[in-house]
Amino acid sequence: MKLLAVDTATEACSAALYIDGEVLERFEMAPRTHTQLIMPMIDSLMAEAGLEPRQLEGLAFGRGPGSFTGVRIATGVIQGIALGLDLPVVPVSTLAALAQDYFGRAAEDVVFAGMDARMGEVFWGVYRKNDQGFAELFGAESVGPAENVVFPEEKGCGVGSGWKTYHEALCERLNDWLSGIESDRLPKASAIALLGAQGFVLGQAVPVELAMPVYLRDKVAKKESER
C-alpha cells in the first residue's frame, strides 16, 4: 500500500509516506509556519520516493486533539488532496500517534499519553500495544484537569507535553504505576502513517466528507451546556 500522512496538531510539522511497509518522513519543529512547510514536505517526499500523486492509494492525518489551528491545517490539506485524487482517508488520533511512536522504540506495553491542552487541562488517552504491535485505546480520550485523569492500574510510560506542564499533578495521580516519562515527545506523521495503514486493513477508512477533526474540548463544552 502507498499512503500519505500528515500532522500539524502541535508545534511540530511532519509528513510521511508509507510504501509497502517502509516509511519515509519529514519532521520539523515549526511553530506558526505549518502552512508554509507542509506542502513542500509532501512534494519532497513524493520526489524522493519517485511517486506520482495518482499512485497513492490512501491518506491519513492527525485529526487531533491539539492546537485548533494546527488540526484544521492538517484536515484542510488532506481534504484537498483526497478530493483531488478521490482517495479514502483514515483520521488518526494524535494521542494514539504518541503511543505508537513509543511502542516502536521501547518494550513497555502501556502508554499514558498526555498533551498540554492549555487552560489548566490535559488531553489524555491510555493506550496498550496489541499483539500486532499497534496502539489500542483503553477507555476513552478526554480533556480535563491532570488530577482527574482516568487510567488502568498497570505499569506504563508517560509520554507527551502534558507530562512537562502538569508533571507534579500527573505523577501524584499515577504514583507507582509510572515506569518512566518522555515529556518532550510530539506526534509524528510516521506513526500516523503506520496507524493509517493499519486502519485501512481494519476498514476504518472514510470518504473525504467524513474525515473530520476531533478537538475533545468541543465535546465537553456541548455536554455541559446541555445540562
Buried (B, 14 or more C-beta within 10 A) or exposed (E): EBBBBBBBBBBBBBBBBBBEEEBBBBBBEBEEEBBEBBBEBBEEBBEEBEBEEEEBBBBBBBBBBBBEEBBBBBBBBBBEBBEEBEBBBBBBBBBBBBBBBBBBEBEBBBBBBBBBBEEEBBBBBBBBBEEEEBBEBBEEBBBBBBEEBEBEEEBBBBBBBBBBBBBEBBBEBBEEBBBEBBBEBBBBBBBBBBBBBBBBEEEBBBEBEEBBBBBBBBEBEEEEEEE
